[in-house]
Amino acid sequence: MDKKILTQRQEEVFEFIRKRSEETRLPPTVREIGEAFNISSTNGVRSILGALIKKGHIKRSPRLSRGIELIEVAPKPSLGEQLGVEIPILGRIAAGQPILAVQNLEGTVTVDRDFLARQTNVFALRVKGDSMVQAGILDGDLVFARQQNSAEDGQIIAALVDDEATVKYYKPKDSSVELHSANPIYAPIIVTPDRHFSIAGRIIGVMRKVN
């Protein structure tokens, strides 16, 4: 229901009802409204309440002394919220550049905000190959990563190794980092201190196009 515009007095009475309901958890009676606004006639109060009912702001049960109920209308989502959020798809990630540098962008994809649990600072990568098939990540999938430069042992991350982005299980060691596949035919990638390595983000979702 769309609420109609109130007159000043109607607005004042509505705000009184709302505040009293919030403060005491009970709506005011007709008599209490009359006393608050110096309206001596109960019919005068009922006339205002009738206008509030007609304009969609309250409901009322006449048989109850405190039978006034506010009508809550959920706000309409903005156009952006209806369409979702636009996530950048990264191609090649160059060492020393910001993750979302223009030269890294391949395009964008729009997804529902709830798909990523409304997390922010998210980017996408296109998966190439079958190294993560047992983790449910297939060739051609889009994986979504939340930007962060650290991760916990065993998490799936988007990492930058010698100027190339890869998606693997993260296994830190004392003097190196191991990046494990989810496919037994591939050996772990051993990243020694002489190689460039950085964590671009932690994988939080996967999207697959079904033909």
Phi and psi in degrees as a GROMACS rama.xvg file:
@    title "Ramachandran Plot"
@    xaxis  label "Phi"
@    yaxis  label "Psi"
@TYPE xy
-85.7683  129.09  ASP-2
-81.2147  137.886  LYS-3
-91.7641  157.342  LYS-4
-66.5721  138.914  ILE-5
-98.0466  154.578  LEU-6
-73.7381  169.096  THR-7
-58.9138  -46.3305  GLN-8
-65.3097  -40.9988  ARG-9
-62.458  -40.9877  GLN-10
-62.6392  -42.4677  GLU-11
-62.1748  -44.7653  GLU-12
-66.2365  -41.9287  VAL-13
-60.8426  -44.6636  PHE-14
-64.1259  -36.4004  GLU-15
-62.3629  -44.901  PHE-16
-62.2177  -44.5625  ILE-17
-62.2207  -48.7501  ARG-18
-64.7861  -42.8393  LYS-19
-63.0389  -39.3864  ARG-20
-65.3084  -38.9451  SER-21
-70.2458  -39.7139  GLU-22
-75.0222  -39.5449  GLU-23
-110.636  -5.91147  THR-24
66.4961  11.1973  ARG-25
-134.677  140.448  LEU-26
-74.4175  156.606  PRO-27
-73.5882  159.466  PRO-28
-83.0692  169.146  THR-29
-59.462  -41.9647  VAL-30
-63.8701  -40.4861  ARG-31
-65.6235  -37.4912  GLU-32
-64.855  -43.2495  ILE-33
-61.0684  -42.0999  GLY-34
-65.6298  -38.5515  GLU-35
-66.4769  -28.7433  ALA-36
-116.355  13.8553  PHE-37
55.1253  41.4428  ASN-38
-101.33  107.956  ILE-39
-73.8276  -27.87  SER-40
-95.6087  128.977  SER-41
-65.1327  -28.8725  THR-42
-64.3158  -32.3854  ASN-43
-65.0319  -40.7415  GLY-44
-67.0332  -44.5242  VAL-45
-61.4232  -32.1502  ARG-46
-64.8265  -42.1538  SER-47
-66.9836  -42.5911  ILE-48
-63.047  -37.229  LEU-49
-62.0741  -37.9054  GLY-50
-67.5486  -38.9766  ALA-51
-65.829  -35.6673  LEU-52
-66.4728  -47.8438  ILE-53
-62.3198  -34.0352  LYS-54
-88.6066  4.78963  LYS-55
83.1962  22.3912  GLY-56
-100.3  -25.8702  HIS-57
-142.461  164.076  ILE-58
-120.192  156.653  LYS-59
-145.783  136.886  ARG-60
-104.865  102.565  SER-61
-58.0711  -26.3828  PRO-62
-78.449  -11.7678  ARG-63
-105.489  136.369  LEU-64
-67.3309  -30.0266  SER-65
-118.23  51.1289  ARG-66
-94.1095  23.3325  GLY-67
-90.3445  133.239  ILE-68
-131.534  128.382  GLU-69
-73.7219  143.455  LEU-70
-99.1121  115.518  ILE-71
-94.6545  127.127  GLU-72
-111.311  120.016  VAL-73
-64.8592  135.154  ALA-74
-64.6942  142.247  PRO-75
-71.7592  136.641  LYS-76
-63.8816  146.676  PRO-77
-69.0645  166.338  SER-78
-58.0969  -39.6745  LEU-79
-63.8973  -38.4139  GLY-80
-69.6698  -33.4176  GLU-81
-68.4658  -41.1735  GLN-82
-80.3606  -22.8037  LEU-83
104.365  -162.268  GLY-84
-119.669  141.931  VAL-85
-91.406  122.417  GLU-86
-108.996  130.688  ILE-87
-73.164  136.779  PRO-88
-99.6279  124.835  ILE-89
-95.9868  142.463  LEU-90
-96.8709  -119.215  GLY-91
-73.1696  134.909  ARG-92
-107.953  117.097  ILE-93
-88.8465  138.543  ALA-94
-61.2342  138.651  ALA-95
87.8833  -11.8388  GLY-96
-94.8946  151.086  GLN-97
-59.2304  146.658  PRO-98
-53.798  -43.607  ILE-99
-97.4726  29.5969  LEU-100
-61.8419  146.779  ALA-101
-54.3732  -40.0213  VAL-102
-69.7548  -11.1681  GLN-103
-90.6251  -13.826  ASN-104
-80.7209  132.181  LEU-105
-101.577  -25.013  GLU-106
163.353  -161.108  GLY-107
-139.377  161.785  THR-108
-137.439  138.68  VAL-109
-100.79  126.297  THR-110
-128.633  158.69  VAL-111
-63.3185  138.576  ASP-112
-59.6838  -34.9741  ARG-113
-72.9342  -20.524  ASP-114
-59.2583  -35.3496  PHE-115
-105.414  21.6794  LEU-116
53.8472  32.005  ALA-117
57.5898  26.8112  ARG-118
-74.9786  151.716  GLN-119
-109.01  176.62  THR-120
55.2375  49.9172  ASN-121
-110.42  141.437  VAL-122
-132.152  167.672  PHE-123
-122.803  150.469  ALA-124
-130.241  142.466  LEU-125
-88.1312  123.657  ARG-126
-79.4825  135.243  VAL-127
-122.615  124.315  LYS-128
100.922  179.596  GLY-129
-117.878  24.6623  ASP-130
-72.8712  -13.8317  SER-131
-121.35  26.6952  MET-132
-62.6996  -36.0975  VAL-133
-75.8598  -5.19543  GLN-134
-99.9025  7.6016  ALA-135
79.1691  19.8639  GLY-136
-114.713  114.556  ILE-137
-109.754  165.833  LEU-138
-57.9694  129.586  ASP-139
92.6431  -11.0896  GLY-140
-66.4594  155.71  ASP-141
-99.7624  125.882  LEU-142
-106.447  142.878  VAL-143
-108.071  132.416  PHE-144
-126.634  138.539  ALA-145
-89.0662  127.725  ARG-146
-60.6128  125.701  GLN-147
-165.418  153.444  GLN-148
-107.091  14.0357  ASN-149
-143.138  162.864  SER-150
-156.463  165.882  ALA-151
-97.8423  155.191  GLU-152
-54.3042  127.174  ASP-153
94.5707  -8.8767  GLY-154
-76.9529  151.276  GLN-155
-86.8388  127.037  ILE-156
-126.546  161.049  ILE-157
-99.7519  116.624  ALA-158
-118.466  155.326  ALA-159
-111.071  115.567  LEU-160
-123.646  113.791  VAL-161
49.7458  49.317  ASP-162
75.2024  10.361  ASP-163
-123.02  137.062  GLU-164
-86.704  139.723  ALA-165
-144.305  152.142  THR-166
-113.002  118.197  VAL-167
-152.268  167.851  LYS-168
-74.3593  136.885  TYR-169
-93.98  123.402  TYR-170
-132.451  91.9195  LYS-171
-74.3594  140.374  PRO-172
-120.643  176.372  LYS-173
-59.6837  -46.2994  ASP-174
-121.616  10.0725  SER-175
-158.361  179.005  SER-176
-127.332  134.93  VAL-177
-108.757  134.501  GLU-178
-113.443  112.441  LEU-179
-99.7402  139.867  HIS-180
-81.8289  169.193  SER-181
-111.852  46.5729  ALA-182
-155.08  117.487  ASN-183
-64.0533  -12.8115  PRO-184
-79.0921  -10.5855  ILE-185
-107.703  132.018  TYR-186
-77.9877  155.731  ALA-187
-62.9193  149.991  PRO-188
-88.2538  120.311  ILE-189
-96.2207  118.828  ILE-190
-105.312  106.78  VAL-191
-88.5848  164.279  THR-192
-58.6107  -21.1212  PRO-193
-81.6752  -3.67327  ASP-194
-103.605  152.144  ARG-195
-78.3795  128.878  HIS-196
-144.109  136.173  PHE-197
-153.69  152.205  SER-198
-92.6841  125.618  ILE-199
-91.8383  -32.1625  ALA-200
178.75  170.06  GLY-201
-104.421  133.445  ARG-202
-70.5483  128.631  ILE-203
-124.856  -4.79342  ILE-204
-170.265  160.536  GLY-205
-134.863  139.001  VAL-206
-126.147  133.852  MET-207
-126.588  135.604  ARG-208
-88.462  124.921  LYS-209
-102.652  121.205  VAL-210
